[in-house]
């Protein structure tokens, strides 16, 4: 066990929620609540270092917190139904090695045997100690915190109100029984817990008749002796034990069910045969929750995702990295796609839908007159820059923001490996990018018009590329001045709307600012999860596509255009962006209120429909994000720093999400105060994500 002194505690698990006898722990006898009688009794134990009330974050349990404070004991609030999770987090916060578990509705729990249980633990280092030879309502269970953590990692259930079977029936924990030598109380059939009104009547009768001894709670032996001498008392609740066992038999978990994670197993395999493990950097497991993230999905519908093991999650994260704007597998979009799948998606002839989609995009953006299509954002940006360079005959590109993986963009780091630090990854090595491109891509910061002025003064720039909006609003005149500079030097201005497009309005966000580029690029949300991208622009610029060679077989397939048409029409019909903004603002406001409530420092940024928050706690911020993702996953959420809000996110999802955020922010706040952040993590800290200047 090591040389350090073991730290032990008594946990009282209690909630006001009870279906059989509502608020039973608050019932009063002789001017004190049931739980206060218990606390008074537990204080007689000599060996525990502290007593902790473990309750839920439900506002109805606020009164229990007040009782704990009033009676000078610690308090922890956690998951309403997952008691084991609550225990684990409380044990981490108080740096415990062993806990004796009691229940708030058992006012005769015996402190003498709690001391004996701790002594047995020190002797044996057992994972789990049971003391079930005492009368019902007077015994406790002992848990080694290390074993508790293991159980929480591999259990499958989240409703763990009845949890003994996790330890006794799994065969993987060292279980010890604390023997009771006193024959008077050993295996007594007297029931001293409160589940039913008759139980309360029985307990009250004992208190009323016996009172206290020298101002202290009576020893358990004297209570048992008194009841044995008055057998008529046991008739009060004689049927309650059988009734309780019948009602809870179906809930007792006698089979240990390890939590599977087939996704991690497959991910580890993928990393050996797929460079990077996946095709998209943003989907790497290490960015979310190393060694724990589900990694792969079997099914996705609306805002729900099922992993390979059949576990269902609510997607409060990237929603297909921003592609699922209507919700995963939208029925209207799928219907349109299924129709053309049956009719044929590819032939020697062209798809008429690409003409329809081009007309639709031009209708949404009257400044644009011509359209070219691709199937992904990265290649669409390559197309856009190629066309712009062909039009101006100039190589140099001034850019702001993140624009993908292509050579023209990564070439920025040929001149200085720090050029993309704020826009992609710190110190990115542009391996494979031709050295001849050195100096052709030059970054500037968002809202820093003086930086762009300096670049165009010192370089013959032919193309300016930027995201019109990302983490922050453009300062007054910034976009307008970028447009003026492009006009002045004869450069092509490209707005990368791959992320921002269709999230604030049906079309490009630049339309809201009334600043119009020469080319705009769309992907992601425009087709709700089906591959599609578009490059739209002014005729004189787009005509330059004929001067160069831009061509691909699968850019002519039919599914992408059909999906985009169906998606855009549905967005127009239901004014989807308006709903996205409303939902995103509600989430952002929720984050703000809850952070303030729990004393956390966070920053909220991005457009409302791409809600993003960041912990602002210095070097520990990334660990806090990892902890947030870890705890949300346990509660059935795919969660990260950002939420790509979708039309599938309804009020019920937001309400449930914020309720759990409340719990976790509370937990994180205590972890910070108790210096238990890293101790609470069950795996490595997540890697840092893309960093952007915008």
C-alpha angles and dihedrals in degrees: 000000000000131000098284119099113261115245115218136179144179114240119205110198112203142152132173088229111101129145098195097048113005116225091356094161088060096054110118133231120177092351096307132096120244091251091051090055087053094048091050090052095046091054087070090070110104105199108050115094094214146353118236127193107215109200137149134268091244107125088230087070094057089100090061090055089054091050090052091052092045091053096045100246132124124260135206127185122201147133113356097221106017100080094172090054089050091051093048094052093045092049090051094049093051094040093236131174099190136016133195109211122217134169127238094230095059108083094172098057105146118242093193091065092045087061090047090050092054090049090052091050091052089051099045108020086222120180094222132014123193127193102188098145090083121087117280109276097027105071132081138204123233123216130190104221092224090058091045090056091051092051091051091051096053105030116107101201127081095192100077103154087126105042112148092106091064088072106026100044104037098077092219100089129075104241124192130185121219107223121224113217099182105094092198094067101023111115091348112173093219111124113217102170130093121237102127137034089255090057091054092048090052094048092046091052091055093050093045093051101037106029116176135320115233088341092302132105112273118259112258092243092060091048092053091045092051093050091048088054090052104043091169088073092065090061088071094073102012094126097045098085094055090045092050094049092049092051096046101038092094091051099051108107105221095159119069109225114195115212109247124215106186088161094067091048090052092044092055088051092047093054089060096053104025116056106240090007094259141036094246124058091210091062097055110129092225090065091061114027118338114222093002110057114111088233100190135048132218097188139005126191129164104326095331125101129189119205127214091275094053096255111149123221136182108235106232093155135060101340093214090329091299098316099107098073093149094037130274115306095002107204096223094050092043091051091055092046095048090053094058092041088061092045094046132274100215138029143146088274126068128261112253089209092074089064091048091050092048090053091048093052093047090049089055092047109037092182090065122076107175137041137199124189136218131161105239137039096239095054091042089057089050089052092048094051091045091054092046093051091046089053098048099031088223127121104202120098126192109202143179124194136009117318109167141260105309127124095247089061102038088048086082089079094055088077096041127358088217095060092093097036092109096038107042125354128338111256095003112184109224091212113172095022110122112256088223089074092065111132095014097105118053123180129218131182125253114261090014101111090165089065092055090047090054092048095052091045092056099035139046095241118189100172134040115194126186147142105250090216136006129137097355139032115258112258116245110289096003099115091037091054092048087054091049093050091051090051092047096052096034094244126153111245113214122192112203103213096165090117104022098042118110093000098098099023138358098279132007122351088226088075088069091056093044092228112128126203130206091241132019124191126208136183136128107052097031094081105026100238101331117110110264138135135172137200112200127181154142114301098241090054098040092050086070087075086080091059092062136035117264114158143134134170097225093049084077098054117118107229098073097053092043091051092047093050092050092046096049093046091052091048090053094045095052099027088237097180091060090057091045091054092048092050093045092051090050090053093047092049089049091053091049095050094045094046090052091046092055098036096248125150113227138159121218119203146148129067111314094251089054096049115192134175131182130197110239101205102121119238092359095058096096091048089052091052089050090050090049092052091046095053095042090052090055088055093051103266133122096216138166139147095296136047118201094207115222136192086248092066104098131184091264091057093049092047092051092044095051092046089059092042086056090056094046096044086054090051092046091049091055091045089056093048093048095043089240101126098113093036088058093055116097095199141010123313112267118257118254118267133223112309117210135195092219 
